[in-house]
Amino acid sequence: MSIITTIISVILALAFMSAGVLKIADYIPQLKAVDGVKDIVKELEDNFSGHYNVTWLPIFKKIGLEIGSHLFKNAIGATEIFFGFLLLVSPLRPIASLILTALMGGALYTHYTVNDPVDRLIPSVVLGGLSFVVFLLSVFGGSTKTVRVKSVPKKAASGQKNKKPNKPKPKAH
């Protein structure tokens, strides 16, 4: 993996794991008690309970699946933490980044369906886009091994034929 892929993966891992921890913060009372975090957690809970009742998703309606907003929020949070961590494990990076890309696609669909403002779509677009870039770099980016190329003599490089060096003539006695 290249250093660029690793750097982007670490940043994404931190972003996904942070977002996931905030979503499951109701299971971490110490975290929920922190002033700045408390406001974010409350907003997440309000958003999920107010907007994201999963029974409205057409695919879930078709199969008759009813998932409460609290379970939905916690499942997404756990997924973000788990696959965010897997971004740090180089051999698992392609599958983790692909799953996180799909998760952000689902987030975009959800935000769009509930008519969220555009500013709520931006994190999903950025994180999903970067996850897809990491996937592409992980799969098709190649190796970071340095390839050494032997130098070519100047005469050969310029198209001139290499002549055999002149041998000194033996002295006559």
C-alpha positions in Angstrom: 0.0 0.0 0.0 1.2 3.5 -0.7 1.8 6.0 2.0 -1.1 8.1 0.6 -3.5 5.2 0.9 -2.3 4.7 4.5 -2.7 8.3 5.5 -6.2 8.6 4.0 -7.2 5.3 5.7 -6.0 6.5 9.1 -8.0 9.7 8.7 -11.1 7.8 7.6 -10.7 5.3 10.4 -10.6 8.1 13.0 -13.6 9.8 11.4 -15.7 6.6 11.1 -14.8 5.4 14.6 -15.6 8.8 16.1 -19.0 9.0 14.3 -19.8 5.4 15.4 -18.9 6.1 19.0 -21.2 9.1 19.1 -24.0 7.0 17.7 -23.6 4.3 20.4 -22.7 6.8 23.2 -25.9 6.0 25.1 -24.1 2.8 26.1 -21.1 4.8 27.4 -22.4 7.0 30.3 -19.0 8.7 30.9 -18.9 9.9 27.3 -22.5 11.0 27.3 -21.7 13.1 30.4 -19.2 15.3 28.6 -20.7 18.7 27.8 -19.9 19.0 24.0 -20.6 15.4 23.4 -23.9 15.4 25.3 -25.3 18.0 22.8 -24.1 16.0 19.8 -25.6 12.7 21.2 -28.9 14.4 21.9 -29.1 15.8 18.4 -28.3 12.3 17.0 -31.0 10.7 19.1 -33.5 13.4 18.1 -32.7 13.0 14.4 -32.9 9.2 14.5 -36.1 9.1 16.5 -37.7 11.9 14.6 -36.7 11.1 11.0 -35.1 7.7 10.7 -37.9 5.3 11.5 -36.6 2.5 9.3 -40.1 1.1 8.5 -40.5 3.9 5.9 -37.5 2.6 3.8 -39.2 0.9 0.7 -36.9 -2.1 0.9 -37.8 -2.8 4.5 -41.5 -2.2 3.8 -41.4 -4.8 1.0 -40.0 -7.5 3.3 -42.0 -6.5 6.3 -39.0 -5.7 8.5 -39.6 -3.2 11.2 -36.4 -1.8 12.9 -36.7 0.9 15.5 -34.7 4.1 15.1 -32.6 3.3 18.2 -31.5 -0.1 16.9 -30.9 1.4 13.5 -28.7 4.1 15.0 -26.7 1.6 17.1 -26.3 -0.8 14.2 -24.9 2.0 12.0 -22.6 3.1 14.8 -21.3 -0.4 15.4 -20.7 -0.9 11.7 -18.8 2.4 11.5 -16.6 1.5 14.4 -15.9 -2.1 13.2 -15.1 -1.3 9.6 -13.3 1.9 10.6 -11.0 -0.2 12.6 -10.5 -2.6 9.7 -9.3 0.3 7.6 -6.2 0.2 9.7 -5.6 -3.5 8.9 -3.9 -3.4 5.5 -5.0 -6.8 4.1 -8.6 -6.0 5.0 -8.6 -2.4 3.8 -10.2 -3.1 0.4 -13.3 -4.9 1.8 -13.6 -2.4 4.7 -13.5 0.6 2.4 -16.0 -0.9 0.0 -18.4 -1.7 2.8 -18.0 1.9 4.2 -18.6 3.3 0.7 -21.9 1.3 0.5 -22.8 2.5 4.0 -22.3 6.1 3.0 -24.4 5.4 -0.1 -27.1 4.3 2.2 -26.6 7.3 4.4 -27.0 9.6 1.3 -30.2 7.7 0.3 -31.6 8.1 3.8 -30.8 11.8 4.2 -32.2 12.5 0.7 -35.4 10.5 1.4 -36.2 12.4 4.6 -35.5 15.7 2.9 -32.5 16.6 5.1 -30.8 19.9 4.1 -27.7 19.7 1.9 -25.3 20.3 4.8 -26.3 16.9 6.2 -25.4 15.2 2.9 -21.8 16.6 2.8 -20.2 14.2 5.4 -21.7 11.2 3.6 -20.4 12.4 0.2 -16.9 13.2 1.5 -16.5 10.0 3.6 -18.1 7.8 1.0 -15.9 9.4 -1.8 -12.7 9.0 0.2 -13.7 5.4 1.1 -14.1 4.7 -2.6 -10.7 6.3 -3.3 -9.1 4.1 -0.7 -10.8 1.0 -2.2 -9.5 1.9 -5.7 -6.0 2.7 -4.4 -5.9 -0.5 -2.3 -7.0 -2.7 -5.2 -5.4 -1.0 -8.2 -2.8 1.3 -6.6 0.0 -1.1 -7.1 3.0 -1.7 -4.9 5.3 0.8 -3.3 8.4 -1.3 -4.1 11.1 0.7 -5.9 12.1 -0.7 -9.3 15.7 -0.2 -10.2 16.4 0.2 -13.8 19.9 -0.5 -15.1 21.5 2.5 -16.7 21.9 2.3 -20.5 25.2 3.5 -22.0 24.9 6.9 -23.7 25.9 5.6 -27.1 23.2 2.9 -27.0 20.6 5.4 -25.8 21.5 7.8 -28.6 21.0 5.1 -31.2 24.7 4.6 -32.1 26.1 1.2 -32.2 28.5 0.2 -29.6 31.9 -0.5 -31.2 34.3 -3.0 -29.7 37.1 -1.2 -27.9 40.3 -1.0 -30.0 42.8 -3.6 -28.9 46.4 -2.4 -28.8 48.5 -3.8 -31.6 51.2 -6.1 -30.5 54.7 -4.6 -30.9 56.9 -6.1 -33.6 60.3 -7.4 -32.4 
